């Protein structure tokens, strides 16, 4: 599992936010980087899981000398208890393939507001898009960029979302320098969907800035499924 010194680590989610971000990250037009795609599968048998593997896709950004500059990792969606096994196996394999310093991780999440519990705090930058940052380990160039575009998550923050909560525990144990960006989403109305898209754009541009890559809004294909009203036939979801 060859990786670059900086990894954008994304988790597939039911709403498709992470996949939409991954599909829109490309090299800058004036750079010599090229994007390479790679699928991986890792056995989980030593965790007692014989019918599942840790699977995902890598998108490596490689320079003209063949040096990996940035890796984007998109991990498949899992439920507990396979979830923590898959996350741990991927991180352990990254550690095993690293001969010097561990890669720096940049990890974006977009969560329902109900998954985050903390005091109501007004954003200092006056933005309508609420983004919070969590830093694990020493400050890095990535965390400095993220710090100027997000609000530091308060110490009272409680995360009720297993993929993020488990991941934070694992990177602390394995001592990865990790910068997490957390965006909030609210409801399913047309207005809230517009705000969710705004959050997706903002996070995509931040992660691109931390890696000197490019986030192309025109390549975002996120289109949330319309929810049915009570008693409505399923075929009506196809129509506005």
N, C-alpha and C positions, 0 to 999 in steps of 0.2 A: 504494500500500500504506500506508494511513493506520493509525497505531498509537498507543497510549497511551505515557506516559512510563515505564511499567513493563510488562514483557512476561514472562509465564510461557511458557517455550519448551519444548515437549515433542516427543519423537520417537516415532512409532508403533513398537512393538516386537512381536515374534511372540507374546509372552505376554499382551499386552493391558493391561499396567500403565498406560501413559500414557493410553490411551483411557479407562480406568476412572477415572483421576484427573480428566481433562477433563470427563467426564460428570457428575461430582459437585461441580463448582465453580459456585457461584451467588452472587448478591448477598446480603448480609445482609438479613433480613426488615425491619429498621428503616431501611434505606437507600433512597435514591431511584434507585439504579442499576437499569438494565435490561440484559439480556443479548442482544446481537445476534450472529447467526451469518453468516459470510461464507466462501465458498470462493475459493481463488486458484489460478492456474496461471501459471507464469513460464517463458518460453522458455529453453532451454539451448543453442540453436544456436551461439552465439558461443563455447561450450566444445567445439564439434564434436559435440555430442549432438543429433541431429535427431529421434530417435524417442521421446524422453522429455521430460517437463516437470517443473519443481519445483512440486509440488502440495501442498495442505494446507488446513486450515480455521482460520479465526480465530473466536474467541468474544470479542467486545468487551463491556466493561462500561462503559456510558455513563450519565452523570448526566442530570438533567431539563433541563439547558441544552444537551445534545448534546455535551458534552465527554467525550472518551475518557479514562477513569481507569485502566483496566487492560485489556490485551489478552492473551488466551491463544492461543498459536499451536501447532497440532498438525500437525507435518510428516509427510508420508507416509514409508513405509519404503523405503529405497534400499540397493543394494549398491554397492561400489566398482567402477569409478571415478565412477559417477553420484552417489554419496553426497556426496562433497566438493563437486562442482559445484552440486548442489541447495542444500546448506547455505550455500555462499558466495553464491550468487545471492540467496537470501532475506535474508541479512545485509546484502549490498550494497544491496539495494532499501530496506531499513529505513534505512540510512545516507543514501541519496539523498532520502528523504522527510522527513528530520529537519533542521529549520532551526536548532535551537539545540543543546542537549546531547543526546547519544545516550541512548536509553532504557536503563534498568537491566534486566538480564536475570536471571530466576530460573529455574534449569534443574534439574529432578529426573531422576534415573536410578535404576533398580533393576536391579542386575547380578548375574549368577552370581558367587559368591565366587572362582571360578577365573579371573575376568577382572581381579581385583585382586591385586597382589602387594606386600606390605609386611610389616614386622615385626609380630608379634602384640602388640597393645596393648589393655589393659583399659580399657573406657569409664569415664571419670571420674565420670559421673553415675549409674553403677550400673544403667543401663537394659539390658533384655534385647534391645532393638532396636538394632542397630548401624547408626548413620547417621553419615556423614562429610561435612564441608563443605570446599569449595574456593573461595577467593575470588580473582577476577581483578580487578585495579585497586583503587582506593581503597575504604575501608570505606564502606558505605551503611547506611541504616536496615534494609534487607532482610538484609544480611550480619550485622548485630548480632543480629537475631531468630534467624537461622539458627545463629549462633554459640552461642547459649544452649541450643539444642535438639540440636546435633550435636557430634561431636568433630572438631577440626581434622585434616584429612588429613595424615599424616606426610610429611616431605620424601622418604622412601624409597618413596612410593607409585608403582607402575608400573601403568598402565592398558592392558589388552590387549582393548580393545573399541573398534572403529574409530569408531563414531558419536561417542562421548565424546572420544576422543583427537583426532580431527580438529576437532571443535567447539572444544575448548580452544585449539588452535593458531589457529583463525580469529578467535576473539574477542580473543585477545592481539594479533594483527596489526591488527585493526580498532579496537582500544582500547575495547571495550565493558566497562562495569562489570558483572561477572557473578558471581552466587552460585550454585554448583552443590551440590546435595544428592545424595549417593550412598548408596543402601541396598543391602544384600547379601541374596541369596537362596541357599538351600542345598537341593540335592536335590529329590525329587519325592514324598516320603512325605506322609501326611496331616498329620503333625506339622509338617513343613517348610512345607507349603502354608498352614497356620494362621499360622506365623511370617511368611510372605510377605505375607499379608493384613494382619497387624499392621504390617509395614513400610509397606505401601501406605497404610494409614490414617494413620500417623504423618506420612509425607511429605505427604499431602494436607492435613492440618491445618496443617503448617508453611507450605506455600505459600499457603494461605488466610490465615494470620495475617500473612504478609509483604505482603499486598495488601488487607487489610481486607475480604476476601470470606469466604464460608462454604463449608466442605466438609461435604457431607451424606453420611454413611456409608450411609444407606438407599438412596442413588442409585447406589452402587457395584454394578456388574453383573459384576465380574471373576469368572470361573469357569474355572479352568485345565482343559484337556482331560486326561482320565485317560490315562496311558501304559500301553501293553500290556506284559504280561510276555512273555518270550521264547517264541515258538511259539504265542501266543494269537491267535485269530481276531479280525479288526478289529471285528466286530459286538459283541464282548464289552465294548468300551470304553463302550458305551451303558449298561451295567449296573454296579451297585455290587458 
